[in-house]
Amino acid sequence: MTQEVELSSSTNLRQDVADEPLLRVRNLRISFITRAGRIQAINDVSFEVRAREVFGLVGETGCGKSQTALAVMRLTPEAGVIERGEIWFVGNNLAKNISNEFKLINKKNGQVKLKRNKSQLKRLNAEVSEIRGKQISMVFQEPMTSLNPVYTAGRQISEALIRHSIVSLIDRMLARNRATEEKLKEIADLTARSRLSEEELHGLLKRLGLEGLQDELWFILSKKDMPLAEKKALILQLGRSKPKAVTLRFLVRLKKSGGRIPFNYRILNGMPVVRKLFVGVIEKEALNASLELLSLVNMPNAGNVLHQYPHELSGGMRQRVMIAMAIATKPKLIIVDEPTSALDVTVQAQILELLRYLKDTFNAAILFISHDLGVISEICDRLAVMYAGNIVEVASLTELFENPKHPYTRGLLAAVPKYGEKRETLQTIDGTVPNLIDPPKGCRFRTRCPQVFDRCSQGPPWIQVGKEHCVLCWLYGDSDKHVEQ
């Protein structure tokens, strides 16, 4: 027997999960103010992403997938506003005080004018910038237009590291300064005798007081095609590049300040000798870390790519650069927007395998956005189906593919050609997506739904039809137990 539930309620959807979700979006509504009218792009969207899972958002082009992701990052385009909703990430509501960010003015001709509160937006950006890029990162849909064409791949990755992980870069340099020949020889001998796990390596470095070398050592040890003798030689070389005494004092001071350069950055840039001793040292370290990241994402000829510009790289290589930037700060949540679009099938498989590997390596959750059900089926644990700004069904991957409930979900799956099945024509969903300036009342899919009936003109309830399987449809509802979202 079906039971109506509130989708945004964690107690209903996660009865068997003890910990809080990493990301919880509740009742998100986004509109775009245009000359043609007010576009209701996102309408009361609610979902959650748990730690270390891959959660998919699937739907046809224009259904609101990317705008939902941009809202999570608080990067909604200038014409758009978050009218209401909550975006909870690790105990922080990224959409707090949204009512103070803008004002909608109704004009005499019936149009709506958007007026933004610039001081409130400035405060918001200052707060969100500590999370965006550091704890939540995003791989944007078009790597060619997302990457800066006038900077090399290495510089763009380095910028993310210097902005969000400068203390980690300083720790690397200070650890190398403390790395004596005896300590490095002990590490090399231990790793030669047995393959250490990342946890065992961390414990060893903590005992030796060299925690900052974790990433560099793991990078060396994880190279599968490198002989053991060469790995030992690289480990022993780590302590040979020590910073000058004056640079060392600067690094210690910089670390104490939390990575904030304690004097005028412009003056440093204008003095070549001083720049080499201070800022140049950090940039060089960031470039070394960028090389490690490019190697981690299986970039061919990573050393050359580091100094190449986006237009010199193929689509798959640009996508790997974007992924390297996204994981540079070891975020808790990675949002990937159509990461395999415009790539051939072989490269698609490589990117999906890479994302699975990175999820396991960094224990990160992934919000995966795609219109391709085939790609979604390869990587996601749970997914939500979107249509015209609404989430219409949420379920585990297996449950949704084996037992779809919403007529739109059934239509999507029926339209996918199956191997070995002969058809004269592919099945389609009749009609077109409604105009979101004036969407249909009630269920937005009712103008195309083959099972439409009178009650569909009213807003449908969320119905729980199975364990963690919910659907926004009157077909499974009891009108006497209607619960608003």
Residue pairs with C-beta under 8 A, 6 or more apart in sequence:
2 463
2 464
2 465
2 476
2 477
2 478
3 463
3 464
3 481
4 461
4 462
4 463
4 464
4 477
4 478
4 481
4 482
4 483
5 12
5 13
5 462
5 463
5 464
5 470
5 483
6 12
6 462
6 483
6 484
6 485
7 13
7 46
7 47
7 391
7 394
7 462
7 470
7 472
7 485
8 24
8 26
8 27
8 46
8 485
10 20
10 21
10 24
10 48
12 464
13 48
13 394
13 468
13 470
14 21
14 48
14 50
14 468
17 50
19 50
19 51
21 48
21 49
21 50
21 51
22 49
22 50
22 51
22 89
22 90
22 332
22 333
22 365
23 48
23 49
23 72
23 87
23 88
23 89
23 333
23 365
23 367
24 47
24 48
24 49
24 86
24 87
24 88
24 89
25 45
25 46
25 47
25 48
25 68
25 71
25 72
25 85
25 86
25 87
25 88
26 46
26 85
26 86
26 87
26 88
27 44
27 45
27 46
27 84
27 85
27 86
27 485
28 42
28 44
28 45
28 46
28 68
28 71
28 82
28 84
28 85
28 86
28 87
28 95
29 40
29 42
29 43
29 44
29 45
29 82
29 83
29 84
29 85
30 41
30 42
30 64
30 67
30 68
30 71
30 76
30 80
30 81
30 82
30 83
31 38
31 39
31 40
31 41
31 80
31 81
31 83
32 38
32 39
32 41
32 77
32 79
32 80
32 81
33 39
33 79
33 80
33 81
33 104
33 112
33 113
33 114
34 79
35 111
36 437
37 111
37 112
37 437
37 438
38 112
38 437
39 436
39 437
40 389
40 436
40 437
40 439
41 64
41 67
41 80
41 389
41 436
42 64
42 67
42 68
42 71
42 389
43 388
43 389
43 390
43 439
43 444
44 85
44 390
44 485
45 64
45 68
45 85
45 386
45 389
45 390
45 391
46 391
46 485
47 55
47 57
47 384
47 391
47 394
48 55
49 55
49 333
49 365
49 367
50 365
51 332
51 363
51 365
52 359
52 363
52 364
52 365
53 365
53 366
53 381
53 382
54 355
54 359
54 365
54 366
54 368
54 379
54 380
54 381
55 365
55 366
55 367
55 368
55 380
55 381
55 382
55 383
55 384
56 368
56 369
56 370
56 376
56 379
56 380
56 382
56 383
56 384
56 397
57 65
57 68
57 69
57 367
57 368
57 369
57 370
57 383
57 384
57 386
58 65
58 369
58 370
58 371
58 373
58 376
58 383
58 384
58 385
58 386
58 412
59 65
59 371
59 385
59 386
59 387
60 371
60 387
60 412
60 433
61 371
62 433
63 386
63 387
63 388
63 389
63 433
64 386
64 388
64 389
65 337
65 369
65 371
65 386
66 141
66 337
66 338
66 369
67 76
67 80
68 386
69 138
69 335
69 337
69 367
69 369
70 76
70 77
71 82
71 87
71 95
72 87
72 89
72 94
72 136
72 335
72 367
73 132
73 136
73 138
73 335
74 87
74 94
74 95
74 124
74 125
74 128
74 132
75 132
76 82
79 114
81 98
81 101
81 102
81 104
81 114
82 95
82 98
82 101
83 98
84 98
85 95
85 98
86 93
86 95
86 96
87 93
87 94
87 95
88 94
89 131
89 135
89 136
89 333
90 135
90 332
92 131
94 128
94 131
97 120
97 124
100 117
100 120
101 116
101 117
101 120
101 121
101 124
102 114
102 115
102 116
102 117
103 114
103 115
103 116
103 117
104 112
104 113
104 114
104 115
105 112
105 113
105 114
105 115
106 112
107 113
133 160
133 163
133 164
133 329
133 331
134 164
134 165
134 329
134 331
135 329
135 331
135 332
135 333
136 331
136 332
136 333
136 334
136 335
137 325
137 326
137 327
137 328
137 329
137 331
137 333
137 334
137 335
138 326
138 334
138 335
138 336
138 337
139 319
139 322
139 323
139 326
139 334
139 335
139 336
139 337
139 339
140 146
140 322
140 337
141 337
141 338
141 341
143 310
143 315
143 318
143 319
143 321
143 322
144 310
144 311
144 315
144 318
146 322
147 153
147 156
147 310
147 318
147 321
147 322
148 156
148 310
149 309
149 310
149 311
150 309
151 159
151 309
152 306
152 307
152 308
152 309
153 290
153 294
153 305
153 306
153 307
153 308
153 309
153 310
153 313
153 321
154 287
154 290
154 291
154 294
154 305
154 306
154 307
155 287
156 321
156 325
157 286
157 290
157 293
157 294
157 321
157 324
157 325
157 328
158 283
158 286
158 287
158 289
158 290
159 286
160 325
160 328
160 329
161 168
161 169
161 286
161 289
161 290
161 328
161 329
162 169
162 282
162 283
162 286
164 328
164 329
165 328
165 329
166 254
166 259
166 282
167 255
167 258
167 259
168 212
168 215
169 282
169 285
169 286
169 289
170 251
170 254
170 255
170 259
170 282
171 211
171 212
171 255
172 212
172 213
172 215
172 216
172 285
172 289
173 212
173 243
173 251
173 281
173 285
174 212
174 248
174 251
174 252
174 255
175 205
175 210
175 211
175 212
175 213
176 212
176 213
176 238
176 239
176 241
176 242
177 242
177 243
177 248
178 209
178 210
179 210
179 213
179 238
179 239
180 239
181 236
181 239
183 208
183 210
183 239
184 235
184 236
184 238
184 239
185 236
186 208
187 204
187 205
187 208
187 210
187 217
187 235
188 231
188 232
188 235
188 236
190 196
190 204
191 201
191 217
191 221
191 231
191 232
191 235
192 228
192 232
195 221
196 204
196 221
198 214
198 218
201 214
201 217
201 218
201 221
202 211
202 214
205 211
205 213
205 214
205 217
213 238
215 289
215 292
216 238
216 292
217 235
217 238
219 292
219 295
219 296
220 226
220 231
220 234
220 235
221 231
223 231
223 295
243 251
243 281
244 277
246 277
247 277
247 278
247 281
250 277
250 278
251 281
253 262
254 260
254 261
254 262
261 268
261 279
265 279
267 274
268 274
268 275
268 278
268 279
269 275
269 279
287 306
289 328
290 306
290 324
290 328
291 302
291 303
291 306
293 324
293 327
293 328
294 302
294 305
294 306
294 320
294 321
294 324
295 302
296 324
296 327
296 358
296 361
297 320
297 323
297 324
297 327
297 354
297 358
298 320
298 350
298 354
299 305
299 317
299 320
299 321
299 324
300 317
305 313
305 317
305 321
310 318
310 321
313 321
315 342
315 343
315 347
316 343
316 347
316 350
316 351
319 339
319 343
319 347
319 351
320 351
320 354
323 336
323 339
323 351
323 354
323 355
323 358
326 334
326 336
327 334
327 358
327 362
327 364
330 362
330 364
331 362
331 364
332 364
332 365
333 364
333 365
333 366
333 367
334 358
334 359
334 364
334 365
334 366
334 367
335 366
335 367
335 369
336 355
336 366
336 367
336 368
336 369
337 369
338 369
338 370
338 371
339 351
339 355
339 368
339 370
340 347
340 348
340 351
340 352
340 370
340 372
340 375
341 370
341 372
343 351
348 375
352 375
352 378
352 379
355 366
355 368
355 379
356 379
358 364
359 365
359 366
366 379
368 376
368 379
368 380
370 376
373 412
373 413
373 416
374 416
376 383
376 397
377 397
377 401
380 397
381 396
381 397
382 394
382 395
382 396
382 397
382 468
383 394
383 395
383 397
383 400
384 391
384 393
384 394
385 391
385 392
385 393
385 394
385 400
385 406
385 408
385 409
385 412
386 392
387 408
387 433
387 444
387 445
388 433
388 434
388 436
388 439
388 444
388 445
389 436
389 439
389 444
390 444
390 472
391 472
392 406
392 408
392 409
392 445
392 471
392 472
392 473
393 400
393 404
393 405
393 406
393 408
393 409
393 469
393 470
393 471
393 472
394 468
394 469
394 470
394 471
395 403
395 466
395 468
395 469
395 470
396 468
396 469
399 466
399 468
399 469
400 409
400 469
401 413
403 466
403 469
404 410
404 413
405 465
405 469
405 471
405 473
405 475
405 476
406 445
406 471
406 472
406 473
407 445
407 449
407 450
407 451
407 473
407 475
408 429
408 445
408 448
408 449
411 427
411 429
412 429
414 427
415 426
415 427
415 428
415 429
417 423
417 426
429 448
430 448
430 450
431 447
431 448
432 448
434 440
434 444
434 447
440 446
440 447
440 457
441 457
441 458
442 456
442 457
442 458
442 459
442 460
443 449
443 452
443 456
443 457
443 459
443 460
443 472
443 473
443 474
446 452
446 456
446 457
449 456
451 475
453 474
455 474
455 479
456 474
458 474
459 484
460 472
460 473
460 474
460 477
461 472
461 474
461 477
461 482
461 483
461 484
461 485
462 470
462 471
462 472
462 483
462 485
463 470
463 471
463 472
463 473
463 476
463 477
464 470
465 471
465 476
